[in-house]
């Protein structure tokens, strides 16, 4: 992401707007290509030299913040890897030099009859101590300073247009550093979104939307006492996941009191943002995929089918976590049941799944359990809904529908 000092935005009434750039603008594409080439040409050289070249390039630009922002993105996730390169630990080396100098204090530029120890003499002693040459000692003394780190690797395999899209997203994320609260609507891809919310340990509440989908509110953990930019940083990391959804809109309360502004940020799926996150695979396990394939083969697009199968289209809010059943089954008369397939057999996974299913307290759910699991009916005695044990790669369609008929509700 981009540091706050390189953010670009403007105010329009009570809204804060990211100063997006056009990713197809030839001038910005040229800038992106130049910066990619600049980093590629500096492999094996010091960070200080990279910074010097950046300053020389941006000196001809009025939009230096864009240059700096793009440079930060090129260094993100170790795309540009700077490391300390030294034959010895520079801290140990400096301690040795200072110790040798202290023994012969004062150190003089030119020796005389009284003071005979020079800087060159101290460095020669240190070189003998570490079996180094004089040049190696002088080069190694301050290799731990940031400007002396060496660019040992740079991944130049990045498309300039994609870099510019990444820049626009980073601008929007940067404004979310200052978010006191974030609210968004999603129509699908629930598991992807809530995985990121959970991983970021964000406090949230969920409620169904009238038009389908869900409304999610994310609040800062310590926001009732003081705003912390670190929590805003975690909130910002949810945005790229949100962009994986076909339909969404977001509103966040922004506190930019340093600019005398408090208002909101509004974005939606028409804002032109693109994510760098990868789409997750459609199914989490072969059992789920096998069942979906069987169902499609059995019914396909037949108008005679009574049940419609949908993937992960309902969220069960467990107050602190969520349960997203694998499928829903909706009858043509409006009745509806959920389906959760339990196919993994690690004890930890099974325990977590059981805890969530118990907390859900849903009667309208079919729980299909693989017979490969070392468990029995008694292990599921506390669960509500309909229990089904299956063998093979997926539950049988007719057995699932039979149990769905028993528990489905309008």
N, C-alpha and C positions, 0 to 999 in steps of 0.2 A: 504494500500500500504506500501511499504518499504521506510524508511527514506534514504536520500542520502548517509549517512555515512555507510550504510550497503549494498549499491549496489555493484554488481560484474560484471565487463565487461572487454573486451579487445579490442585492435585496430587491424584491418587488412586492411592495406592500408589506404584508405580514409573512411573506414566503422568502426563503433563502433558495437561490437557484445555483446549481453547479455551473461553472463557465465551461460547458462542453465545447469540444472542438470537432470539426468535421473530419472523420477518419479518411475521407476520400480527397481532401484538399491536397493538391500537389505540393504546396509549401510544407505542410506538416509531414507528408509522406517522405519528402526529401530530408527533413529534419530527423525523422526516425531512422532512415537509412544511414545518415551520417553518423548518428550516435552508435548504432550497431557496429558500423565499420570502425569507429573510434575505439571502442572497447576491444574489438577483435585484434586491432593493430597494436594494442598495448599489452598483450599477453607476455609475461616474463618481465614486466616493468613495474615500478613502484606505484602505489596508490597516489602518492603525491604528484607523479607525472601524469596520471589520468586526470586528477583534479586540475592540474595546470592546463591541460589540453581542453578540458571542459570550460574553464574560465576564458580561455582564448576564443573558443567557439561562441560562447554566449555573449561575449563582449560586442558582437556584431548584431545581437538580437535585442529587440525591445521586450519580447516575451520570455525572458530568461527563466521564469518560474516553470514554464512548460519544458524547457530543456532540463532543468533540475528534476522535475517530476518524472520525466521519461528516464532519466539516468537512474533515479531511485528504483524504478520498476525493472530496469535492466540488471540491477544488483539483487533483486528480490529472489528469495528462495535459492540463494547461492547460484543463480544463473551466472553471475560473475563471482568467482571464488578467490578471495584475497587471503593469503596465509603468511604467517611469520616464517621466513626462511633464514636459518642461522645455524652454523656448526656447533654453537654452544648456547646455553640459556643466557640471553642478554642481561638479565637481572644478576645472575651469578657472576658474569664477566664484569659488570660495573662494580659490584661489591669488591671484587678482587682488585680492580684498578684503584678504587677509592682507598682501600686498605693499604696498598703499596704506596700511594701518594701520601697518606697520613703518616706513615713511618718516616718519610724523608721530607716532611714539610719544612719550609715552603718549597714549592716547585717554581723554578725560574725559567725564563725564556732562553737565557744564555748563562752557562755555568761560569762561576768565578772561584776564587780561592776558598770562600766560605760555603756558598750554596752551589752544589754541583749537580743536583738532581733536576732534570728537565722533563717535560711532558713526554718527549720522545723516548727518554730512558725508561719512564714508568710503563709506557705502552710496550716497549721491548721486553720488559720483565714479564708483563702479562702474557705476551705472545709465547714466551718460553713456558710459562705455567700451563698453557692450554695447547701447546704444540701447534700454534697458528703462525701465519705470517703477519707482518705489521698491517698490511692492507686488509686481511681478514678480520683482525681485531677491530680496526676502525669501522669496517662495514657492519660488524656484528653488534657493536655497542648499543645501538638504538633500533634494532630490528623489530622490537615489540611496539614501537610507536606506530599509530595507524597509518601515517603517511609513508612509512617505510615497508608496509606489507606489500607482498608481491602478488600481482594478478596471475595466478598459475593456471586458471581455466576460465574460459568464457564460452557459453553456448550461444553461438551466433545464429542458430537455426530458429529464428523468430521472424515471422512475417511483419513488415512495417505497419500494415493496416491493422493487424491484430494487436500490435503494441499500442496503437492509438485508441482502439476500442478499450483495451485494458486501462489506458489512462483515464478515459471518461468514467469508467466504473470506479476507479480509485478516487476520483474527485467526489463522487456521490458517497462512497464509503467514508472519505475524510470528513464530510459534514456530519456523518453519523457518530463520529468520535464524541460529538457534543450533544448527543441525543439523551434527553431525560426519559423519554418513553417512545416506543415504536409500536405502531399498529399496522397490521397488514392483512389482506384478504388473499386466500389461495383457493383455486378451484380444483386442484389435483396435485399429484406428486407429493402427497402428505409425508410419506416416510422419509423422503430425501430432506425435506425442510426440518422435520422434527429430529432427525439424526444430528443435524448441525446445531439446533437449539440445545439439545441434550449435551453434545460434546462441548459446547461453549458454556454450559452450566448457567444458562440464562433463566431467570424467573419469568414465567409466562402463564397466561390464562387463555383458554380456548372456548369459543362459542360458535354454534352453527350459524351460518348466514342464511337469510330468508330465501335467497335465490340459489341455494346450494353452495357447497364449499364451506370454508371456515374462516372466522375472524380470529386473529391471534394478537394478543397484546404482550409486549415484552417490556418489563420495567427494570430499572437499575436496582441492584440489591441494596445499595446504601443510599438511594436517591432521596429518602426522607430526611437524611442528615446532610449530605453534601453530594454534589455530582462528581463522579470519578471518571476521568477520560479513559482509564483502563477498561472499565466496564463498557463504555461506548465503543471501544476498539473491538471488544467481543461481539457487540451488537452488529457492528459494521461487517463482520465476517459472515453473517447470515445472508447478506444481500446477494452475493454471487449464487448461493443455493436457491434463493427465491427466483432468480432469473431463469432457472431450469423449468419453471412452471409456465405453461402456455398463457395463462390468464392470472394476473395479480395486480394489486395496487397497494401502495405503502404510504403511510403518513407518519412523520416523526416530529415530536416536540423538540426544538433545538434551542440550546442556551449558548448564544454567542455574546455574552455580556461584555466581553472585551471590545466588541464592536458596537456596543449599545443596542444589541438586537436580541429579542426573544420572539420566536415565531415557529414556523413549521417548514418541513421539507416534504414535498409530494412527488412521488414517482409511480409509474405504472408500466405495464408490458408494452406500451406504445412510446416509451421514453427513448428508445433507440439504443439501450444498453445491451451489451453482450457479455456473457459470462465466460470465464476461463475454466470453470469447474466442468468435469466430465460427467455426462449422463451415466447414472448407475444402470446396471443390467436390470431388465424388467422383472425377473424373478429372483428370489433370494435362495431358492433351493430347487433341486430337480423334482421334488414331490409337487411343489406348486406349479412348476412348468408342465409337468406330466399331466396334472389334473386339468389345467387350462387347455392343453392340446386335446385331451380326451373329450372335454366338453364341446369344444369347437367342432371336432369330427362328428360327435353325436348329433349336434343340433345345427351347427353352422349358422346360416342366416335364415333358417326355416321359419316360416310364419306360424307353424304349428306348435312351436315350442312354448311351454308355459312359463319357463324360468329364464331369466336373463342373468348372466354371470358378469360381474364387474370386479376389477382389481383394486384393492385397497382404497375404497371410496368412503370409508367412515373412520372417524377418530373417536376413540373412547378416552375421555379425559380422566386420568387417575390422580389428579391434583399433585403435580410434581413430576409426573411422567405420563406417557400416553401408551395406549394399546391400539394398534392399527391392524385389525384382522386381515388375513390374506385376501379374502374375497367377500363379496356380498352376493346374495341370490335374491332376486326380486321377481315375484310372481305377477302374472298379468292382471290378477285381481287386486294388486296393491300390497299384498303381504310380502314381508321381507325377513330374511334370516342372514346371519353372518357365518362365515366358515374360517376356522383357524386350523392349519395343518401343522402338526407337531412331528417333525421328522428327524431333527437332530437328537443325538443321544448323549451329549456331554452332560454330566450331572449339574454343572453350573447353569448351563442354558435351560435345562428342564426346570430347575428350581426357580429361575427368574420368570420363565413363562408361566409356571403354575401360580406364582405370587400375583402376577398381573391379571391372569384369568380369574383368580379368586376376588381380587379387588374390583374387577369390572362388574361382578354380580349381574351378569346378563343371562336371561333365560332363552333369548332368541339366537343362540350361537351353537353351531355344530363344531365339536372339537374332534378332529380326525387325527388319530395317533398311530404312528407306524409300529407294527409288531416287532420291529427290530429293536425298539427301546426296551430296556430291562425294567418293565413296570407292569402294573396290572390295573384292573378296574378300581380296586381299593385306593390306589394312589391318587385317583381323580374323584374320590367320593365327595370332596368339599366343593366341587365345581358345579355350577348350574349349567343348563343347556343340555344338549344331546351329545353323547359320547359314541365314537365310532373307532374301532380298531381296524386297520387295513394292512394288507401285505402287498408286496410289489412296489412299483415306482410311483403309484398314486392311488388315492381312494377311488372306489367304483362310483360312477355317476349316479346309478339308481339308488345306492345305499345312502349317498349324501342327500339326494332329493327326498328320499323317504323320511329322513330325520329332519330335513328342512320343513317338510309338510307339518311335522309335529310341533315345531317350535316357532315357526314364522309368525310375525305379528304385523298389523297395519300401522 
